[in-house]
Amino acid sequence: MSIKRNDKDFPYIDLGNGFMIYVQAEEYTDPILKAKAEKELNETPENVEKALSELRTLLKAEKDLFIPVENDQYLITFLRANEYVPQKTFQMIQSAYRLKMKSKEYYENTPNPSSIRHVFDEGMIWFMPERDADGAAICVVEVGKKWNTAKVSIIELIAAIRICVECAILDPETQLHGIKVIFDTEGLSMSQIAQNTPKHACMILDWVQKACPFRLRGVHVVNNSMLFNILFAIFKPFISKELREKIFFHNKDWKSLAKQISPSCLRPKYGGTLAAPEYEGRLLGDFMQLYDKHFDTLDAYGYVDAAGQRRSK
């Protein structure tokens, strides 16, 4: 296993046997994908041009917000998440950077993959090498027995999840098809639950529901104990109806999971048939660090004061 680069100089993890992990790709040109984008996202050349123009007008009027308003690729990432509705997209961008300003402790000390390298080394987060049948990318987060709270704080874990998702949506196909997340809570303990205070939960929910430009296709909780179910019941009232409808609890019922995610994309421990070899967290850490500069650039964006400095509060 090793990290390689394709002919466009995009990095990927070569797992062997034809399996690879990548997060960056060129714009899709396949007629089937373009047809899906038109059907599901209202993405046509005319709509893209019109939405970009209207969104730029809205953003330029937001004088204290510093983002790359002339960068089509950056804006289209947000537009795709909002089906090319400029006003809705504008509100998401506002929410994203207001959240960053309001919850700076979740961003300032964890600006890039290198800042949370140890989280990847612990092997808590994985990208799957195969997409689901509907094209969705699959990410696995193990928040039970692999989470050593003495090594990884809840803020660092949240940052790692955020960075992984924001890295995944560098791929236009992932912007189109969306992401499915598997949360494996096997071995979840009281010490881990104690980390997840209402403040942390509200930050995660705000980010997922209002600020992150990705199409969340499903959250699948496996190996969930009664302890986790009680925790979820406490926070359920704060979860929007739309998000609740995307959350599925499977425990150890792999047939139930297979109804939502194709077994060919799942490892045998989740009832799947995926033949790809497993890889160490350190390899993913090496790979993610290649995107430090991208996240350092993103870190510079946000609301600014009259002197042109990012607001600290």
N, C-alpha and C positions, 0 to 999 in steps of 0.2 A: 504494500500500500504506500502511496506517495502522493504528493501534490504536484500537479502538472498544469500546463497552460494550453489552451486550444489555439487555433489559428487566428483568433481575434484577441489573443493575449488575455483571455478571461481565465482565472484559475479554477481548478476543480480537483476534487479528491478522487483518485483512481483506486477503486476498491478491488479491481481485478474482475475477471469473468464478465466484462462488459458493464459492470455497475459503477456508477460515479455519483458524487455529491457536487452540485454546483448551485450557485445562487444568482448568477449574472448571465444574461443572454441578450441577444439583439431583439429588436421588435419583430413580432410575428408577421409573417407574410402568407402563411397557409390560408387558402380560401375558406376552409372549414372553420378555422379559428376566427377569421375576420367576420364570417357570418354569425358565429356565436357572439362575438363582441357587439355586432349590430343589434342582435336580438336581445341580449341581456343588459348591455350597457348603453344602448343608443349610439354606438360608436360608428359614425360615418365620417368621411372627410369633411363634409359640410358642417356637421355637428361639432367635430373637434375644433375646427377653425373658429366657429361662432362662440363656443364655450370658452376657448382660450382667450379670445378677445374680451368677452364680458368679464371673465374672472380677473384678468389683468386690470381692467378698469376698477373693479372693486378693491383689489389689493393695493393699487397705487393710491387709492383714497385713504388707506389705512397707513397714515404717515409714519407711525412709530413702529411699524413691523418691518424688520429687515429679513427678506428672503429673496431668492433669485427669480424675480417675476418674469424675466425674459427666457428662462430655462424651460422649454416645452416639456422635456422629459420629466422634470420635477413636478410641474403642474399637472401633467396628465396622470401621474400616479395618484394624485388626489381626486382628479376628475373621474377616473375609472371607478374609484371607490364610491362615487356618488352619482353614477350613471349620467355624467356630463350635465348635471344641473349646477350652474355656476353659483347661485346663492347658497345652496346646500354645501357645496364644496368650500366656499368662502368661510362659512360658519365652522366647518371642520378644521380649516387651517387656523382660524382664530382660536378655536378650542385647544388645538394642539400646542400652540405657543403660549396661550394663557396658562395651560396646565404646566408647561415647562417652567414658567415664571412663578407660579404658585407653589409648585412642588419641586423646588430646585434641588433638594437633597437627593432626589431620585435621578438626577442628571449630572450635577456638577462634579461629583467624585467618580462617576462611571461614564465618562464621555465616549469611550471607544472600547473595542474588544480587549485590548491589552489591559485595560483597567480592571477587567473582570476575568482575566485569563484563568485564574484558579477555579472559577465556576465550571468552565469547560473541562479543565483537567480532572475534575471530580466525576465527570461522565454523567451529568444530570440531564443534559439536553442533547438530542440527536435529530439530525435531518435524515429522513428516509430516502434511499436512492431511487425509489419508484413513486410515480404519481398515482393517485387513485384513478378509478375508471372514468371519473368525471373531470380529470385533469388536475384536481387539487393537490397541492404539495402537502406533505405530512411531516409534522414535527412531534417528537415525543419528549415529554418532560417528566422526569422521575423525581417526585417530591416526597418520597417516603424514605426507605432505608438508605438511599444514596445521599440524602441531604444531611450533612454534618453541620449543624447550626454553629458550631465553634469555628468552622472554617468559612462558611458561606452565610452571610446575613440575608434577611428577607429583602433588603434593599438591593443587594448584589444579585439575588436571584431574579427579582423583578427586572433589573437592568439587563440581565442576560437574556431573558425572554423577549424584552422589548427590542434589543439589538438584533437578536436572531430573526424576529419578524421583519424588522426594518431592512435587514440584509436580504431576506427572502424576496421581498417585493422589488428588488432590483431587477428581477426577471419579469418582463412583460406578461409572460404566460401565467405566472403566479398572480399577477395583478388581475388577470382575466378569470382564471379558474378558482382562485382563492386558496385558503389554507385550512387544513384540519389539524387539530391539536389533540394529542392523547396525553392525558394526565394520569400517570401511574402513581397511586398513593399507597402502594404496598409498604407496610411497616411504618405508616405515619404515626408519630408519637405526640404526646401532650406538649413536649418541649417545642416541637415544630409548629403545632397549632397555636401555641402561645405567641409565636413570632408574628402570626397573621392578625394583627390588631385591626379594628375598624378603619383606622387611618390608612393602613396599607391596602386594605380591601377596596376602599373607596377610590384610591389612586388608580389601582388596576382597572376597576370598572369604568372610571372616567376615561382612561386611555383606550380601552377596548371599545366602549360604546360611543365615544365622541371625538377622539383625537387621532386614532391610527388609521391611515388610508389603506386598509386591507379588507378583502372580502372573507370574513370568517364563516367557513362552511360547516363548522361543527366543533364542539368541545366534547371529547369522549373520556369519561372518568372510568378507570379500571382499577380493580383491586381495592375498591372503596369500602372502608369499614364503617361500623355504626358511628365511630368517633368522627369520621369525615362527614357523614350524613348530617350529624347534629350541627357541625360547623357550618355546613352549607345552608341549613334551615335558618340559621341566625342571619345570614347575609342575603338570603333569597329576596326579601322585600326591597332591597336596593338594586336588584337586577331588573333591567327592562324586560317587558314581555317578549320583545323580539329576540333578546339574547337568551332568555330562559328556554325558548323554543329550539335553540341550537345546542343545548346542553343535554347530554345523554349519560346515564349511569348504567354501566354494564357489570360491575364487580368482576366476576370470573366467568361470565356468560359470553364465551367467545362467539357463539352463534349469533348473539345479539349484536356484538361488535361487527361481525361479518356482514350484517345487513346494512351497515353504514359505511364501512371501509372494506374494499376488496381484500380477501385473504392473501392474494398474490403480493400485496404491498405490506403485509404484516409479518413480523418475525414469528417463529413457531411458539414462543412463549406467550403470544397473544392469539394463538389459534391459527396463525397464518402459515403460508408456504414460501415466504420470501427466502431465496437461496443466497442472497448477498451476505458476505462475511461481515461480522461486527467489527467496528473500529474503535480505537481508544479515544477517550476524550481529549488527550493531548494532541492528536492529529487534527481534530476539529478546532482546537485552540490555535494551532499553527495556521490553519486555513483562515479562521476568522480574523486573525491579526493582520492579514493581508489587506483588510478593509479599514484599518485604522485611519488612514487619510480621508476616506469617504466620511467616516463619522466625525472626524475633527472638523471637516467642512460643515456638516450638519449642525455641529455644536455651536458654530458661530451664528446661526440663524436665531431669530427671536425678536421680541419686543425690545426697543431701545429707548433711552432717554434723550433729552434735547441735545446732549453732548455727543450722542452717537454711541453711547455705551449700553451694553445689555443691562436691563434692570435686574437688580439683585433681589428686589422684593416688590 
